[in-house]
Amino acid sequence: TDAYNHHYMAFLADTHSTKLKKTLADALAVRMGHNHGADWYWKPETAKDVAFSEEDIAVSQFFSEGNGGEMRLSYHGYPKGYAQLIDSPNEFHIMPMQIDTKNRHYSGPGFKPDILPRSATSPPNASYSGILECPCTTRIKKEWWQAYATLSKGTCHDLVENSSECFSAVPSVVKGSTYNTKVVANKSLPSGCVVQAHASGVVDAVWNQDRSANTCGQSTPTKVHSVGFAASKIVSVTVELSEATSEATITITGPTEVWFGVGLGASSMCLHPQADECPSGGPYAIIVSGSSVTEHKLDQHAPG
């Protein structure tokens, strides 16, 4: 097994408990490993400072399956006559520690470790991964970003806060060849960040300062007409979706001397990867070769 649960910590809480509170790690939390080296950890906070029920039973319990949980078939339980009691539990919070030792950059015979932390103690050419007990490395760059989505009708619940955020967010959700940005005060448009895409690949990112009561799709008498655009150095694709006719028009442009294709709804050859498996296969694709246009449901790195 390449990916497995090394250990975990979990909380069970009953109706007296309110929520898990982000708590600064004290010396005890560090010694007990509650925070995995972080400056804070999650701790249950009970309403009205009630730690026990009327029957003198705890209203929250902490469970920790510490290091050693990776031993297959290891016993997780209590000796006969012992238990952790909790009054009417209805919430479960788990903090798992997952380890994945699969080297996805190597497909040859035998085992070859991937990037290892400098603190790894495994010898050179070891037959096992050096991250079995030390999963942290400083050699992988992690990037964090805010995710956005568009709405064709109704009102957004979590609004973009200002024009600069609007203009930087639009390219992440609507692909285009050119982006125009402008600030307006238009009562016919919804308030806040508005996106208008055109079949030419031009996308207008509009920040509407007017406190309009209009909702998405309300400002025009016709049905919503959505346009999506994507392009590489040699291939571009435009998808136009008309709610009036429920029809989609796909326009693909590419070189005439070679075949090319477009995969939809995915960024890789696997739609929903699970560890190193691909049970649902690859995306739907359109392949163009000369005057021949064919449709495929791709398999993982296979024509399907």
RODO-2510 file (C-alpha; in nm, 4 decimals, decimal comma):
residues 304
     n   res          X          Y          Z
     1     t     0,0000     0,0000     0,0000
     2     d     0,1471     0,3364    -0,1036
     3     a    -0,1002     0,5622     0,0768
     4     y    -0,2270     0,4929     0,4263
     5     n    -0,3354     0,6467     0,7541
     6     h    -0,0332     0,6692     0,9844
     7     h    -0,2299     0,7918     1,2845
     8     y    -0,5180     1,0199     1,3719
     9     m    -0,6748     1,2299     1,6436
    10     a    -1,0499     1,2717     1,6784
    11     f    -1,3141     1,4407     1,8917
    12     l    -1,6653     1,3202     1,9711
    13     a    -1,9044     1,5835     2,1036
    14     d    -2,2641     1,5824     2,2236
    15     t    -2,5404     1,8433     2,2160
    16     h    -2,3859     2,0327     2,5105
    17     s    -2,0729     2,1044     2,3077
    18     t    -2,0668     2,4046     2,0780
    19     k    -1,7715     2,3792     1,8425
    20     l    -1,4019     2,3143     1,8071
    21     k    -1,2046     2,6239     1,9018
    22     k    -0,8700     2,7205     1,7490
    23     t    -0,6448     2,7253     2,0550
    24     l    -0,2858     2,8399     2,0968
    25     a    -0,0657     2,5411     2,1753
    26     d     0,0682     2,5363     2,5306
    27     a     0,3542     2,3233     2,6642
    28     l     0,1227     2,0265     2,7336
    29     a    -0,0267     2,0374     2,3830
    30     v     0,3230     2,0387     2,2323
    31     r     0,4391     1,7499     2,4516
    32     m     0,1281     1,5453     2,3730
    33     g     0,1579     1,6193     2,0021
    34     h    -0,1912     1,7712     1,9763
    35     n    -0,0671     2,0325     1,7290
    36     h     0,1755     1,8289     1,5109
    37     g     0,4316     2,1069     1,5512
    38     a     0,1936     2,3931     1,4676
    39     d     0,1418     2,6985     1,6873
    40     w    -0,2240     2,6111     1,7460
    41     y    -0,4589     2,3126     1,7587
    42     w    -0,8328     2,2401     1,7693
    43     k    -0,9929     2,2002     2,1118
    44     p    -1,3635     2,1409     2,1959
    45     e    -1,5385     2,4345     2,3627
    46     t    -1,8484     2,3477     2,5655
    47     a    -2,1525     2,5691     2,6193
    48     k    -2,1857     2,7272     2,9644
    49     d    -1,8634     2,5549     3,0677
    50     v    -2,0454     2,2216     3,1035
    51     a    -1,7853     1,9440     3,0853
    52     f    -2,0087     1,6660     3,2239
    53     s    -2,3759     1,5743     3,1891
    54     e    -2,6192     1,5345     3,4773
    55     e    -2,5233     1,1651     3,4868
    56     d    -2,1599     1,2738     3,5392
    57     i    -2,0630     1,1556     3,1887
    58     a    -1,8278     1,3598     2,9715
    59     v    -1,9890     1,5663     2,6934
    60     s    -1,6815     1,5462     2,4703
    61     q    -1,4023     1,2939     2,4321
    62     f    -1,0631     1,3031     2,2663
    63     f    -0,9320     0,9933     2,0875
    64     s    -0,5744     0,9546     1,9696
    65     e    -0,4332     0,6628     1,7734
    66     g    -0,0702     0,7696     1,7911
    67     n     0,2372     0,6571     1,6019
    68     g     0,2228     0,2864     1,5340
    69     g    -0,1183     0,2997     1,3721
    70     e     0,0471     0,2084     1,0433
    71     m     0,0911    -0,1528     1,1598
    72     r    -0,1734    -0,3448     0,9671
    73     l    -0,4315    -0,5279     1,1794
    74     s    -0,3102    -0,3530     1,4953
    75     y    -0,5730    -0,3549     1,7712
    76     h    -0,7710    -0,0340     1,8256
    77     g    -0,9831    -0,0777     2,1345
    78     y    -0,9909    -0,1093     2,5118
    79     p    -0,9334    -0,3941     2,7570
    80     k    -1,2426    -0,5743     2,8796
    81     g    -1,4344    -0,3615     3,1282
    82     y    -1,2906    -0,0271     3,0123
    83     a    -1,4418     0,2410     2,7845
    84     q    -1,4489     0,6136     2,7130
    85     l    -1,8030     0,7262     2,7921
    86     i    -1,9737     1,0219     2,6269
    87     d    -2,3271     1,1570     2,6689
    88     s    -2,5398     1,1559     2,3479
    89     p    -2,2662     1,2171     2,0873
    90     n    -2,3831     1,3779     1,7638
    91     e    -2,0673     1,5312     1,6123
    92     f    -1,7434     1,3680     1,5002
    93     h    -1,4289     1,5628     1,4104
    94     i    -1,1217     1,3791     1,2834
    95     m    -0,7689     1,5007     1,2084
    96     p    -0,5993     1,2223     1,0111
    97     m    -0,2279     1,1995     0,9355
    98     q    -0,1938     1,0470     0,5891
    99     i     0,1321     0,9224     0,4384
   100     d     0,1812     0,8622     0,0673
   101     t     0,5097     0,6999    -0,0355
   102     k     0,4308     0,6411    -0,4033
   103     n     0,6823     0,7916    -0,6460
   104     r     0,4681     0,9282    -0,9282
   105     h     0,7758     1,0375    -1,1236
   106     y     0,9034     0,6802    -1,1628
   107     s     0,7291     0,3905    -1,3365
   108     g     1,0176     0,1454    -1,3727
   109     p     1,0777    -0,1847    -1,1932
   110     g     1,1412    -0,2044    -0,8207
   111     f     1,1137     0,0813    -0,5745
   112     k     1,2709     0,4229    -0,6121
   113     p     1,1941     0,6983    -0,3555
   114     d     1,0646     1,0366    -0,4633
   115     i     1,1605     1,3703    -0,3053
   116     l     1,2811     1,3146     0,0511
   117     p     1,3208     1,5620     0,3390
   118     r     1,6730     1,6488     0,4426
   119     s     1,6069     1,4851     0,7788
   120     a     1,5287     1,1454     0,6238
   121     t     1,7486     0,8736     0,7761
   122     s     1,6951     0,6084     0,5085
   123     p     2,0220     0,4944     0,3474
   124     p     2,0968     0,5517    -0,0237
   125     n     1,9098     0,3139    -0,2561
   126     a     1,6922     0,1916     0,0316
   127     s     1,4100    -0,0462    -0,0578
   128     y     1,1661     0,1663     0,1440
   129     s     1,0698     0,5324     0,1529
   130     g     1,2433     0,7639     0,3976
   131     i     0,9167     0,9465     0,4686
   132     l     0,7608     0,6496     0,6487
   133     e     0,8189     0,8249     0,9800
   134     c     0,8988     1,1795     0,8637
   135     p     0,6500     1,2992     0,6022
   136     c     0,7583     1,6658     0,5945
   137     t     0,9905     1,8092     0,3323
   138     t     1,1149     2,1584     0,2516
   139     r     1,1668     2,0741    -0,1156
   140     i     0,8068     2,0904    -0,2353
   141     k     0,6650     2,4331    -0,3087
   142     k     0,3094     2,4782    -0,1831
   143     e     0,0834     2,7399    -0,3333
   144     w    -0,2394     2,8660    -0,1791
   145     w    -0,5080     3,0575    -0,3619
   146     q    -0,8690     3,1676    -0,3360
   147     a    -1,1196     2,9736    -0,5465
   148     y    -1,4001     3,1552    -0,7291
   149     a    -1,7101     3,0538    -0,9233
   150     t    -1,9602     3,2275    -1,1504
   151     l    -2,3375     3,2488    -1,1124
   152     s    -2,5693     3,2861    -1,4132
   153     k    -2,8824     3,3612    -1,2105
   154     g    -2,9687     3,4683    -0,8567
   155     t    -2,7405     3,6391    -0,6047
   156     c    -2,3949     3,5384    -0,4832
   157     h    -2,3796     3,4552    -0,1121
   158     d    -2,0067     3,5316    -0,0688
   159     l    -1,9374     3,8519    -0,2593
   160     v    -1,6091     3,9701    -0,4090
   161     e    -1,5086     4,2660    -0,1948
   162     n    -1,3510     4,5167    -0,4345
   163     s    -1,2574     4,5883    -0,7959
   164     s    -0,8956     4,4689    -0,7688
   165     e    -1,0087     4,1311    -0,6353
   166     c    -1,2716     4,1151    -0,9101
   167     f    -1,0239     4,1828    -1,1899
   168     s    -0,7731     3,9261    -1,0599
   169     a    -1,0435     3,6620    -1,0010
   170     v    -1,2128     3,6719    -1,3422
   171     p    -0,9306     3,5007    -1,5419
   172     s    -0,9387     3,2078    -1,2974
   173     v    -1,3035     3,1250    -1,3716
   174     v    -1,3634     3,2505    -1,7278
   175     k    -1,1018     3,1768    -1,9944
   176     g    -1,0514     3,4299    -2,2707
   177     s    -0,8047     3,5639    -2,5254
   178     t    -0,8323     3,9235    -2,4015
   179     y    -0,9570     4,0735    -2,0749
   180     n    -1,1076     4,4194    -2,0442
   181     t    -1,1546     4,5715    -1,6997
   182     k    -1,3749     4,8634    -1,6097
   183     v    -1,5503     5,0246    -1,3134
   184     v    -1,9079     5,1419    -1,3700
   185     a    -2,2179     5,2589    -1,1807
   186     n    -2,4936     5,0848    -1,3767
   187     k    -2,8373     5,0202    -1,2256
   188     s    -2,9191     4,7593    -1,4924
   189     l    -2,6335     4,5298    -1,3835
   190     p    -2,5997     4,3308    -1,0609
   191     s    -2,3952     4,4986    -0,7913
   192     g    -2,0298     4,4002    -0,7505
   193     c    -1,8225     4,1796    -0,9813
   194     v    -1,9854     4,1059    -1,3183
   195     v    -1,8393     3,8933    -1,5998
   196     q    -1,9427     3,9280    -1,9633
   197     a    -1,7870     3,6805    -2,2101
   198     h    -1,8049     3,7147    -2,5888
   199     a    -1,7764     3,4551    -2,8653
   200     s    -1,4623     3,6303    -2,9924
   201     g    -1,2787     3,5259    -2,6758
   202     v    -1,2932     3,8752    -2,5243
   203     v    -1,3987     3,8826    -2,1574
   204     d    -1,5219     4,1965    -1,9820
   205     a    -1,4552     4,2104    -1,6067
   206     v    -1,6880     4,4776    -1,4702
   207     w    -1,6973     4,6170    -1,1178
   208     n    -2,0391     4,7763    -1,0660
   209     q    -2,0341     5,0326    -0,7841
   210     d    -2,4100     5,0864    -0,7975
   211     r    -2,6031     4,9165    -0,5153
   212     s    -2,8354     4,7612    -0,7692
   213     a    -3,1066     4,5198    -0,6628
   214     n    -3,0778     4,3356    -0,9946
   215     t    -2,9687     3,9728    -0,9778
   216     c    -2,7621     3,7733    -1,2269
   217     g    -2,9528     3,7089    -1,5499
   218     q    -3,2175     3,9709    -1,4643
   219     s    -3,0751     4,2651    -1,6563
   220     t    -3,1448     4,1186    -2,0015
   221     p    -3,4852     4,0062    -2,1350
   222     t    -3,3364     3,7069    -2,3165
   223     k    -3,2121     3,3822    -2,1713
   224     v    -2,8553     3,3675    -2,0401
   225     h    -2,5946     3,3073    -2,3091
   226     s    -2,2714     3,1650    -2,1629
   227     v    -1,9375     3,1554    -2,3414
   228     g    -1,6240     2,9639    -2,2416
   229     f    -1,2832     3,0019    -2,4049
   230     a    -0,9533     2,8162    -2,3697
   231     a    -0,6354     2,8213    -2,5764
   232     s    -0,2854     2,6794    -2,5955
   233     k    -0,0073     2,7822    -2,8355
   234     i    -0,1585     2,5801    -3,1220
   235     v    -0,5203     2,4973    -3,0289
   236     s    -0,8103     2,7141    -2,9122
   237     v    -1,1687     2,6200    -2,8249
   238     t    -1,4813     2,8279    -2,7676
   239     v    -1,8014     2,6865    -2,6168
   240     e    -2,1242     2,8854    -2,6463
   241     l    -2,4223     2,7690    -2,4400
   242     s    -2,7676     2,9144    -2,5043
   243     e    -3,0312     2,8622    -2,2366
   244     a    -3,2947     2,9746    -2,4873
   245     t    -3,2351     2,6736    -2,7134
   246     s    -3,0430     2,4454    -2,4728
   247     e    -2,7800     2,4080    -2,7458
   248     a    -2,4019     2,4187    -2,7185
   249     t    -2,1841     2,5349    -3,0080
   250     i    -1,8213     2,4208    -2,9896
   251     t    -1,5634     2,5874    -3,2154
   252     i    -1,2140     2,4342    -3,2237
   253     t    -0,9239     2,5869    -3,4141
   254     g    -0,5904     2,4122    -3,4744
   255     p    -0,3214     2,3270    -3,7335
   256     t    -0,4165     2,1428    -4,0538
   257     e    -0,0992     1,9367    -4,0867
   258     v    -0,1396     1,7347    -3,7639
   259     w    -0,4226     1,5913    -3,5568
   260     f    -0,5259     1,7659    -3,2370
   261     g    -0,7864     1,7237    -2,9666
   262     v    -0,9677     1,8921    -2,6796
   263     g    -1,0619     1,7285    -2,3495
   264     l    -1,3552     1,8780    -2,1585
   265     g    -1,4152     1,9059    -1,7868
   266     a    -1,0707     1,7881    -1,6760
   267     s    -0,7093     1,9022    -1,6516
   268     s    -0,5533     1,5555    -1,6711
   269     m    -0,6124     1,2103    -1,8200
   270     c    -0,8076     1,1070    -1,5084
   271     l    -1,1348     1,2688    -1,4009
   272     h    -1,1381     1,1606    -1,0363
   273     p    -0,8066     1,0026    -0,9285
   274     q    -0,8123     0,7900    -0,6135
   275     a    -0,4561     0,7381    -0,4869
   276     d    -0,2844     0,5773    -0,7869
   277     e    -0,6069     0,4418    -0,9422
   278     c    -0,8480     0,5955    -1,1935
   279     p    -1,1807     0,4086    -1,1540
   280     s    -1,3906     0,6602    -1,3521
   281     g    -1,1530     0,6879    -1,6493
   282     g    -1,0630     0,9974    -1,8448
   283     p    -1,2648     1,2917    -1,9794
   284     y    -1,4869     1,3321    -2,2821
   285     a    -1,2759     1,4503    -2,5757
   286     i    -1,3142     1,5689    -2,9348
   287     i    -1,0387     1,4618    -3,1757
   288     v    -0,9789     1,6391    -3,5084
   289     s    -0,7687     1,4719    -3,7785
   290     g    -0,7954     1,6377    -4,1190
   291     s    -1,1633     1,6412    -4,2125
   292     s    -1,2464     1,3715    -3,9545
   293     v    -1,3978     1,4739    -3,6209
   294     t    -1,4580     1,1983    -3,3634
   295     e    -1,5767     1,1861    -3,0026
   296     h    -1,4057     0,9757    -2,7350
   297     k    -1,4553     0,8879    -2,3692
   298     l    -1,0878     0,8601    -2,2835
   299     d    -0,9319     0,6031    -2,0559
   300     q    -0,6379     0,6842    -1,8288
   301     h    -0,3536     0,7504    -2,0761
   302     a    -0,5423     0,5443    -2,3374
   303     p    -0,7678     0,6302    -2,6345
   304     g    -1,0795     0,4840    -2,4713
***
